[in-house]
Amino acid sequence: MKLRDSSPKGVVIGGGIQGFRKRMGSKLSLFIFFVVVIALIMIGPVLPPGLMSLVLEMMILSIFAMGYDILLGYTDQCSLGHSLFFGVGAYGIVLSILHLNAGFWLALLIALALSFAFAFLEGLISVRLSEAYFVIITAIFFSIFFLLAQSMTWLTGGDDGLSVEIPPVSLGFATFSIYNSLVNFYLVLFFFIATYIILSRIISAPLGRVFISIRENEERAKFLGYNVYRYKLMAFILSGVFAGLSGALYAIRLRYGNADFFSFTWSVNPIVWSLLGGMGTIIGPCIGVIIMCLFQYYVSAWWSQYLVIVGVLIIIILRLSPKGIVGYIKSKRKEALGGEG
């Protein structure tokens, strides 16, 4: 399932005007991101409960979206089964607290370790496959675990789910209750910022350039001596771990986990976010998350079939720019600068 043109292109950012524009574009994205972060830090205490809940959901799902962009946007692997890692992260933290009496950080670490293990094991099998078979095998994996989560009610609670009392967050010098909405808000904001910084650093590092090389022309990357399988597996694991982190934070927010976290909806969502916002940009899928959450929060109140509007919106955006909203903005910026950048 190829979503990108695979014609040969350079990987290393060049010098001159083109390199300058790319560097300036990167700095602009970073500037915008931190302006948003500062705004969130400042408005957190004054947000009404309903709006705070919406912003929390946006940040948590943006972590999922940014991680998925490493897979789809930078190595051109379209997984239809990332709900598996989202669900593993959610249940990892819930079950660790319920059955192991784990503290907050230990439970979160267990959730991330489980997400890593599941992503590693699935990646060993799926990453070797060609595009269409990769999509199919990832869908099979999530389907198996979705059915298991529904049937193993003694462990997962099935569709009824499991409620959990989240332990306090200890920072050494102080302990904070997660039931304090501001503590929850700033905790999620911390992970949101950390995810963006980590993934941005990876993409700007040599590892990221290899990812881009694989995306643009896999055969050329092999010819240059890169172990494509190993790098694609790394991208798959990275993506799975951040999906697990998102799932864990989502379960913390709800104080609850259920089999629906493994469902098809959670596998399709990151693809929709990427198509809307723009693949291969890190920040683009976050824009897709914001759009979807706003539609769900506001439009669904007066029309339950709001996804029809989302579908039409995706068609319009892809018609204007196959690279999504961020791609459209970048193309207009290039035109304004008088050439490619």
C-alpha positions in Angstrom: 0.0 0.0 0.0 2.2 2.8 -1.3 1.3 6.2 -0.1 4.3 8.1 -1.5 6.2 8.6 -4.6 9.4 6.5 -4.5 11.4 8.3 -7.0 15.1 8.8 -6.1 15.8 11.9 -4.0 18.6 13.2 -1.9 18.5 12.5 1.8 21.1 14.8 3.3 20.1 18.4 3.5 22.1 20.4 1.0 23.7 23.8 1.2 22.8 27.0 -0.5 19.3 28.4 -0.7 17.6 25.0 -0.5 19.4 24.0 2.7 18.8 27.5 4.2 15.0 27.2 3.5 14.9 23.7 5.0 16.7 24.9 8.1 14.5 27.9 8.4 11.4 25.8 8.0 12.5 23.5 10.7 13.2 26.4 13.1 9.8 27.9 12.3 8.1 24.6 13.2 10.0 24.5 16.4 9.1 28.1 17.2 5.4 27.4 16.6 5.5 24.3 18.7 7.1 26.1 21.7 4.7 29.0 21.4 1.8 26.5 21.6 3.5 24.8 24.6 4.0 28.1 26.5 0.4 29.0 25.8 -0.7 25.7 27.2 1.4 26.1 30.3 -0.1 29.5 30.9 -3.8 28.7 30.2 -3.8 25.4 32.0 -5.0 26.8 35.4 -7.9 28.8 33.8 -9.3 26.2 31.4 -12.8 25.1 32.2 -13.2 21.3 32.9 -14.8 20.5 29.6 -12.1 22.3 27.5 -9.3 21.0 29.7 -10.6 17.4 29.0 -10.6 18.2 25.3 -7.0 19.6 25.3 -5.8 16.6 27.4 -7.3 14.2 24.8 -5.6 16.2 22.0 -2.2 16.0 23.6 -2.5 12.3 24.4 -3.6 11.3 20.9 -0.9 13.6 19.4 1.7 11.4 21.1 0.1 8.4 19.3 0.0 10.4 16.0 3.7 11.6 16.2 4.9 8.1 16.9 2.8 6.7 14.0 4.3 9.3 11.7 7.8 7.8 12.2 6.4 4.6 10.7 4.1 5.9 8.0 5.6 9.3 7.3 9.3 8.4 7.4 9.6 4.8 6.4 6.4 4.4 4.4 5.0 1.5 6.4 1.2 1.6 6.7 0.2 -0.4 9.7 -3.4 -1.2 10.1 -2.9 -2.7 13.6 -1.5 0.0 15.9 -4.4 -0.3 18.2 -2.6 -3.4 19.5 0.1 -1.3 21.1 -2.3 1.4 22.2 -4.3 -1.4 24.0 -1.2 -3.1 25.4 -0.1 0.3 26.9 -3.5 0.9 28.4 -3.9 -2.5 29.9 -0.2 -2.7 30.9 -0.6 0.2 33.3 -4.1 -0.8 34.5 -3.2 -4.4 35.3 0.1 -3.5 36.8 -1.7 -1.2 39.3 -4.5 -3.7 40.0 -2.5 -6.9 40.3 1.0 -5.9 41.1 0.1 -2.9 43.2 2.8 -1.0 41.2 3.4 2.7 41.8 2.7 5.2 39.0 6.2 5.2 37.4 6.7 1.4 37.7 3.3 0.8 36.2 4.1 3.2 33.3 7.5 1.5 32.8 5.8 -1.9 32.6 3.3 -0.6 30.1 6.1 0.8 27.9 8.2 -2.4 28.2 5.2 -4.5 27.2 4.6 -2.2 24.2 8.2 -2.5 23.2 8.1 -6.3 23.5 4.9 -6.6 21.4 6.2 -4.2 18.8 9.5 -6.1 18.6 7.9 -9.5 18.2 5.3 -8.4 15.7 7.9 -6.3 13.8 10.2 -9.3 13.4 7.4 -11.0 11.3 5.6 -8.1 9.6 8.5 -5.8 8.6 9.9 -8.4 6.3 6.7 -8.5 4.2 5.9 -6.4 1.1 3.5 -3.5 1.4 0.1 -5.2 0.9 1.1 -8.2 3.1 2.4 -5.9 5.8 -1.0 -4.1 6.0 -2.8 -7.5 6.2 -0.5 -9.1 8.8 -0.7 -6.0 11.1 -4.5 -6.1 10.8 -4.5 -9.8 11.7 -2.4 -9.2 14.8 -4.7 -6.5 16.1 -7.8 -8.6 15.3 -6.5 -11.5 17.3 -5.8 -9.4 20.3 -9.1 -7.5 20.0 -11.0 -10.9 20.1 -8.8 -12.1 23.0 -9.5 -8.9 25.0 -13.2 -9.3 24.5 -13.3 -13.0 25.4 -10.7 -13.0 28.3 -13.1 -11.1 30.6 -11.4 -12.6 33.7 -8.3 -10.5 32.8 -9.5 -7.6 30.7 -13.0 -7.1 31.9 -14.1 -7.4 28.2 -16.4 -4.7 26.9 -17.2 -3.7 30.5 -13.6 -3.0 31.1 -11.6 -2.5 34.4 -11.7 0.6 36.6 -8.5 1.5 38.4 -7.5 3.9 41.1 -4.3 5.6 39.8 -1.6 5.9 42.5 0.0 9.4 43.2 2.9 10.7 41.0 6.1 10.9 43.1 8.8 13.3 41.9 11.1 12.7 44.8 10.7 16.1 46.4 6.9 15.9 46.4 4.0 13.6 45.6 1.0 14.7 43.5 -2.4 13.2 43.1 -3.3 12.4 39.5 -6.9 13.2 40.5 -5.9 16.9 40.6 -6.9 18.0 37.0 -3.9 20.4 36.8 -1.4 17.6 37.8 -2.9 15.4 35.1 -2.8 18.3 32.6 0.9 19.1 33.2 1.9 15.5 33.3 0.5 14.9 29.9 2.0 18.1 28.6 5.4 16.9 29.8 5.1 13.7 27.8 3.7 15.6 24.8 6.8 17.9 24.8 9.2 15.1 25.4 7.7 13.0 22.5 8.0 15.9 20.1 11.6 16.7 21.1 12.7 13.0 21.0 11.2 12.3 17.6 12.4 15.6 16.1 15.9 14.8 17.3 15.7 11.3 15.8 14.6 12.7 12.4 17.3 15.4 12.3 20.0 12.8 13.3 21.7 10.3 10.9 19.1 7.7 11.9 16.3 9.9 10.6 18.1 10.5 7.3 18.3 6.7 6.8 14.5 6.5 7.5 13.9 9.2 4.8 16.2 7.4 2.4 14.2 4.2 2.9 10.9 6.1 2.4 12.1 7.8 -0.8 13.8 4.8 -2.4 14.2 1.5 -0.5 16.2 -0.2 -3.2 18.6 2.8 -3.3 19.0 2.6 0.5 19.9 -1.1 0.1 22.4 -0.3 -2.6 24.1 2.2 -0.3 24.7 -0.6 2.2 21.9 0.1 4.8 20.3 -2.9 6.4 16.7 -1.8 5.5 15.0 -4.5 7.5 16.8 -3.4 10.7 16.0 0.2 10.2 12.3 -0.5 9.4 12.1 -2.7 12.5 13.5 0.2 14.6 10.9 2.5 13.2 8.2 0.0 13.9 9.3 -0.5 17.5 9.6 3.3 18.1 6.1 3.8 16.7 4.7 1.0 18.9 6.3 2.3 22.1 4.8 5.8 21.6 1.4 4.2 20.8 1.8 2.3 24.1 2.7 5.5 25.9 -0.4 7.2 24.5 -2.6 4.2 25.5 -1.2 4.3 29.0 -1.9 8.0 29.4 -5.4 7.6 27.9 -6.1 4.9 30.5 -4.8 7.2 33.3 -7.1 10.0 32.0 -10.1 7.7 32.1 -9.0 5.6 35.1 -10.3 2.8 33.1 -9.4 0.3 30.3 -11.5 -1.9 28.1 -11.3 -4.2 25.1 -12.3 -1.3 22.8 -8.8 0.0 23.0 -7.8 -2.8 20.7 -10.5 -2.1 18.2 -10.3 -1.2 14.5 -11.2 2.4 15.2 -7.9 2.9 17.1 -6.0 1.4 14.2 -7.6 3.7 11.6 -7.4 6.9 13.6 -3.6 7.5 13.2 -3.9 7.0 9.5 -6.7 9.6 9.3 -4.7 12.0 11.4 -1.7 11.6 9.1 -3.8 12.1 6.0 -5.4 15.2 7.4 -2.4 16.9 8.8 0.4 15.6 6.6 2.8 12.7 6.7 6.5 13.0 7.3 6.3 16.2 9.3 5.9 15.1 13.0 3.7 18.0 13.7 1.2 17.4 10.8 -0.5 14.4 12.4 -1.0 16.5 15.5 -3.0 19.0 13.4 -5.1 16.0 12.2 -5.7 15.0 15.8 -6.9 18.6 16.6 -9.3 18.6 13.7 -10.8 15.2 14.6 -11.1 16.1 18.3 -12.8 19.4 17.5 -15.3 17.6 15.1 -16.0 15.0 17.7 -16.4 17.5 20.5 -18.5 20.1 18.7 -20.0 18.8 15.5 -21.1 15.4 16.9 -23.3 17.3 19.4 -25.7 18.2 16.6 -25.0 15.5 14.0 -23.9 12.0 15.0 -22.7 11.2 11.5 -19.9 13.9 11.7 -17.4 11.4 10.2 -19.1 12.0 6.8 -17.9 15.6 7.0 -14.4 14.4 8.0 -14.3 12.0 5.0 -15.3 14.9 2.7 -12.7 17.1 4.3 -10.0 14.5 3.8 -10.9 14.2 0.1 -10.8 18.0 -0.3 -7.4 18.3 1.5 -5.9 15.4 -0.5 -7.2 17.0 -3.7 -5.5 20.2 -2.9 -2.4 18.6 -1.5 -1.6 14.9 -1.2 0.7 15.8 1.7 -2.0 17.1 3.9 -2.5 20.5 5.5 1.1 20.9 6.5 2.2 19.9 3.0 -0.2 22.5 1.5 1.1 25.2 3.7 4.7 24.3 2.8 3.9 24.3 -0.9 2.4 27.8 -0.6 5.4 28.9 1.3 7.7 27.6 -1.4 5.6 29.5 -4.0 5.9 32.7 -1.9 9.7 32.2 -1.7 9.8 31.8 -5.5 10.9 28.2 -5.9 11.5 24.9 -4.2 12.7 24.8 -0.6 
